Amino acid sequence: MKLQGKVALVAGATRGAGRGIAAELGAAGATVYVTGRTTRTRQSEYRRPETIEETAELVDTLGGHGIAVPVDHLESDQVAALVSRIRAEHGRLDVLVNDIWGGELFVEWDTPVWKHDLEKGLRMLRLAIDTHLITAHHALPLLIERPGGLLVEVTDGTADYNADHYRISPFYDLAKVAINRLGWVHSRDLAPHGATAVSLTPGWLRSEMMLEHYGVSEANWRDATAKEPDFAISETPRYVGRAVAALAADPERARWNGQSLSSGQLAQVYGFTDLDGSQPDAWRYITEVREAGKPSDTTGYR
């Protein structure tokens, strides 16, 4: 329970990486505020079954204290009210995880900007970038009141990978590159206050939506490799959650300030594993095996 007494906010914790991160912060003993737009009484435009209440209950089950708060992070007043509540209830914020996304419904893959639906593309950018800036604007003043705070900007792809790989959509590409940059930018502003900022990417994530895409569950996920052999390198959302928990518990976390990190990279440093005891290193696998045209073989990569 290395994070007992610590207070975290996981913005965008309804499902996927956000839920996995909230869960592992809870498993380390933290109090975790989990936000999102889907509750048991109201759905977001995703129209999916996962809710923030389920995430908060998972945090409780694992030993932390989960607090579900419905928030649309595009609405500045709602985010300000959230931070005011955290201040009133706990007087501190030790970890802020910006995992807000919500853009899957708006991506048109392999479509140049002049053919992509403009409104969908701009909506994606608002959900992916504006939400992170609005949340940082309101939450970081509380985070820096105590030395040692941590900001994690969650994205898809490391800065190095995204720098020379087109992410198959101009809007998606910009969204994910921008979050890597935000991790670096915030690090410059936070360092004088004794706080640390990083960007962090999971590997090939076995999110609820990805499992559904392949028609499998977490229990039989390997069946999906019959259709997509490279899915063998995939990881659970709890893996990136353990990466965040390790960063938050590291008294020397400032050594990472401004860096672009991955779950697989941090597993090699901190020694944590995925739920099955493996240590998948998806981004190294993607470049060295998948993109090199080699047969699927995760030996040495998990």
LUMKEKE-415223 format. One record per residue (C-alpha): residue number from 1; residue in one letter; z, y, x. Coordinates in steps of 0.2 Angstrom, whole numbers. Last residue first. Layout:
(NUM,A,(Z,Y,X)) ...
This chain:
(302,R,(-116,-52,34)) (301,Y,(-130,-46,45)) (300,G,(-130,-59,59)) (299,T,(-138,-72,49)) (298,T,(-145,-63,33)) (297,D,(-162,-72,34)) (296,S,(-176,-66,23)) (295,P,(-192,-69,32)) (294,K,(-197,-55,44)) (293,G,(-209,-41,38)) (292,A,(-201,-28,49)) (291,E,(-196,-18,34)) (290,R,(-185,-32,27)) (289,V,(-178,-38,44)) (288,E,(-173,-24,56)) (287,T,(-174,-9,44)) (286,I,(-166,-17,29)) (285,Y,(-154,-28,39)) (284,R,(-147,-13,48)) (283,W,(-145,-4,31)) (282,A,(-137,-19,23)) (281,D,(-123,-23,35)) (280,P,(-114,-36,25)) (279,Q,(-97,-40,31)) (278,S,(-92,-57,22)) (277,G,(-75,-62,15)) (276,D,(-81,-65,-2)) (275,L,(-73,-49,-9)) (274,D,(-82,-39,4)) (273,T,(-73,-37,21)) (272,F,(-62,-25,30)) (271,G,(-62,-25,50)) (270,Y,(-60,-6,52)) (269,V,(-74,-3,64)) (268,Q,(-86,-16,59)) (267,A,(-83,-13,41)) (266,L,(-86,5,44)) (265,Q,(-104,2,48)) (264,G,(-107,-10,33)) (263,S,(-100,3,21)) (262,S,(-111,16,28)) (261,L,(-108,33,37)) (260,S,(-116,50,39)) (259,Q,(-105,61,50)) (258,G,(-98,78,47)) (257,N,(-80,73,52)) (256,W,(-79,55,57)) (255,R,(-66,58,71)) (254,A,(-56,67,58)) (253,R,(-51,50,51)) (252,E,(-38,49,65)) (251,P,(-23,45,53)) (250,D,(-34,32,45)) (249,A,(-28,28,27)) (248,A,(-41,38,18)) (247,L,(-55,31,29)) (246,A,(-50,13,26)) (245,A,(-48,17,7)) (244,V,(-66,24,7)) (243,A,(-73,9,16)) (242,R,(-64,-3,5)) (241,G,(-72,5,-10)) (240,V,(-89,3,-1)) (239,Y,(-85,-16,-2)) (238,R,(-78,-15,-20)) (237,P,(-95,-10,-27)) (236,T,(-100,-28,-22)) (235,E,(-113,-31,-8)) (234,S,(-131,-36,-7)) (233,I,(-139,-45,9)) (232,A,(-145,-60,-1)) (231,F,(-155,-48,-12)) (230,D,(-168,-50,2)) (229,P,(-174,-66,-7)) (228,E,(-179,-56,-23)) (227,K,(-185,-68,-37)) (226,A,(-176,-83,-31)) (225,T,(-163,-72,-23)) (224,A,(-157,-67,-41)) (223,D,(-148,-84,-42)) (222,R,(-136,-77,-29)) (221,W,(-128,-66,-42)) (220,N,(-120,-81,-51)) (219,A,(-102,-75,-53)) (218,E,(-107,-57,-51)) (217,S,(-118,-59,-66)) (216,V,(-137,-62,-67)) (215,G,(-152,-55,-76)) (214,Y,(-160,-47,-61)) (213,H,(-159,-29,-69)) (212,E,(-142,-34,-77)) (211,L,(-135,-37,-59)) (210,M,(-142,-20,-54)) (209,M,(-135,-11,-69)) (208,E,(-118,-18,-66)) (207,S,(-118,-13,-48)) (206,R,(-122,-26,-35)) (205,L,(-126,-13,-22)) (204,W,(-139,-14,-8)) (203,G,(-129,-5,5)) (202,P,(-116,8,1)) (201,T,(-118,25,7)) (200,L,(-105,38,14)) (199,S,(-106,56,17)) (198,V,(-91,63,27)) (197,A,(-79,78,25)) (196,T,(-62,79,34)) (195,A,(-48,91,32)) (194,G,(-37,101,44)) (193,H,(-40,118,37)) (192,P,(-52,123,51)) (191,A,(-62,107,48)) (190,L,(-65,110,30)) (189,D,(-79,123,31)) (188,R,(-89,114,44)) (187,S,(-86,97,36)) (186,H,(-93,104,20)) (185,V,(-110,106,27)) (184,W,(-111,89,35)) (183,G,(-106,80,19)) (182,L,(-117,92,9)) (181,R,(-132,87,20)) (180,N,(-130,68,16)) (179,I,(-129,74,-2)) (178,A,(-145,83,-1)) (177,V,(-155,68,6)) (176,K,(-150,58,-9)) (175,A,(-156,71,-22)) (174,L,(-171,76,-12)) (173,D,(-178,58,-11)) (172,Y,(-174,56,-30)) (171,F,(-184,71,-34)) (170,P,(-199,67,-23)) (169,S,(-199,49,-28)) (168,I,(-202,34,-18)) (167,R,(-187,37,-6)) (166,Y,(-198,42,8)) (165,H,(-191,36,25)) (164,D,(-190,46,40)) (163,A,(-174,57,37)) (162,N,(-167,45,24)) (161,Y,(-163,32,37)) (160,D,(-155,43,49)) (159,A,(-145,52,36)) (158,T,(-139,36,29)) (157,G,(-145,29,12)) (156,D,(-140,32,-6)) (155,T,(-126,45,-8)) (154,V,(-107,46,-9)) (153,E,(-99,63,-3)) (152,V,(-82,58,3)) (151,L,(-69,72,5)) (150,L,(-53,69,14)) (149,G,(-37,79,15)) (148,G,(-27,79,31)) (147,P,(-18,95,31)) (146,R,(-11,101,14)) (145,E,(-17,115,3)) (144,I,(-35,110,8)) (143,L,(-37,98,-6)) (142,L,(-31,110,-19)) (141,P,(-45,123,-14)) (140,L,(-57,108,-13)) (139,A,(-56,104,-31)) (138,H,(-65,118,-40)) (137,H,(-80,122,-29)) (136,A,(-81,104,-23)) (135,T,(-83,99,-42)) (134,I,(-96,112,-45)) (133,L,(-106,107,-29)) (132,H,(-106,89,-33)) (131,T,(-111,91,-51)) (130,D,(-125,103,-45)) (129,I,(-132,90,-34)) (128,A,(-135,73,-43)) (127,L,(-134,78,-61)) (126,R,(-144,94,-58)) (125,L,(-157,86,-47)) (124,M,(-160,72,-60)) (123,R,(-162,85,-74)) (122,L,(-175,94,-63)) (121,G,(-185,78,-62)) (120,K,(-183,74,-80)) (119,E,(-189,91,-85)) (118,L,(-204,90,-73)) (117,D,(-210,73,-79)) (116,H,(-218,67,-63)) (115,K,(-237,69,-61)) (114,W,(-237,85,-50)) (113,V,(-222,79,-41)) (112,P,(-230,63,-35)) (111,T,(-225,46,-44)) (110,D,(-221,30,-35)) (109,W,(-205,29,-45)) (108,E,(-202,40,-61)) (107,V,(-183,43,-60)) (106,F,(-175,51,-76)) (105,L,(-165,36,-83)) (104,E,(-158,32,-66)) (103,G,(-151,50,-63)) (102,G,(-132,48,-68)) (101,W,(-125,53,-51)) (100,I,(-107,58,-48)) (99,D,(-99,50,-33)) (98,N,(-90,65,-26)) (97,V,(-74,57,-19)) (96,L,(-59,69,-17)) (95,V,(-44,62,-7)) (94,D,(-27,70,-4)) (93,L,(-25,81,-20)) (92,R,(-8,89,-22)) (91,G,(4,97,-35)) (90,H,(5,80,-45)) (89,E,(5,84,-63)) (88,A,(2,103,-63)) (87,R,(-11,102,-49)) (86,I,(-20,87,-56)) (85,R,(-21,96,-73)) (84,S,(-28,112,-65)) (83,V,(-41,101,-56)) (82,L,(-46,94,-73)) (81,A,(-47,111,-81)) (80,A,(-58,118,-68)) (79,V,(-69,103,-70)) (78,Q,(-71,105,-88)) (77,D,(-74,124,-86)) (76,S,(-88,121,-74)) (75,E,(-97,109,-85)) (74,L,(-110,100,-75)) (73,H,(-96,88,-70)) (72,D,(-95,82,-88)) (71,V,(-77,76,-88)) (70,P,(-67,63,-98)) (69,V,(-51,59,-89)) (68,A,(-44,42,-85)) (67,I,(-28,41,-75)) (66,G,(-26,25,-64)) (65,H,(-10,22,-55)) (64,G,(-11,9,-41)) (63,G,(-7,-9,-40)) (62,L,(-23,-18,-43)) (61,T,(-20,-20,-61)) (60,D,(-17,-1,-63)) (59,V,(-34,3,-54)) (58,L,(-42,-9,-66)) (57,E,(-35,0,-81)) (56,A,(-41,16,-74)) (55,T,(-59,9,-73)) (54,E,(-58,1,-90)) (53,E,(-53,18,-97)) (52,I,(-68,26,-88)) (51,T,(-79,16,-98)) (50,E,(-93,3,-96)) (49,P,(-103,-1,-111)) (48,R,(-120,8,-107)) (47,R,(-128,22,-118)) (46,Y,(-134,30,-102)) (45,E,(-134,47,-112)) (44,S,(-115,47,-112)) (43,Q,(-105,37,-124)) (42,R,(-90,42,-134)) (41,T,(-75,33,-141)) (40,R,(-71,20,-128)) (39,T,(-76,33,-115)) (38,T,(-92,37,-106)) (37,R,(-94,54,-98)) (36,G,(-85,51,-81)) (35,T,(-69,54,-72)) (34,V,(-56,43,-63)) (33,Y,(-40,51,-57)) (32,V,(-32,39,-45)) (31,T,(-14,38,-40)) (30,A,(-14,28,-23)) (29,G,(-7,11,-19)) (28,A,(-20,4,-8)) (27,A,(-26,-7,-22)) (26,G,(-28,9,-32)) (25,L,(-39,16,-18)) (24,E,(-49,0,-19)) (23,A,(-51,1,-38)) (22,A,(-57,19,-38)) (21,I,(-70,15,-24)) (20,G,(-77,0,-34)) (19,R,(-78,11,-50)) (18,G,(-87,25,-41)) (17,A,(-99,12,-33)) (16,G,(-105,5,-49)) (15,R,(-96,11,-65)) (14,T,(-86,24,-74)) (13,A,(-80,32,-58)) (12,G,(-90,48,-57)) (11,A,(-78,60,-49)) (10,V,(-65,49,-40)) (9,L,(-50,60,-38)) (8,A,(-36,54,-27)) (7,V,(-17,57,-25)) (6,K,(-7,49,-11)) (5,G,(11,43,-14)) (4,Q,(6,25,-9)) (3,L,(-10,26,1)) (2,K,(-5,12,14)) (1,M,(0,0,0)) 
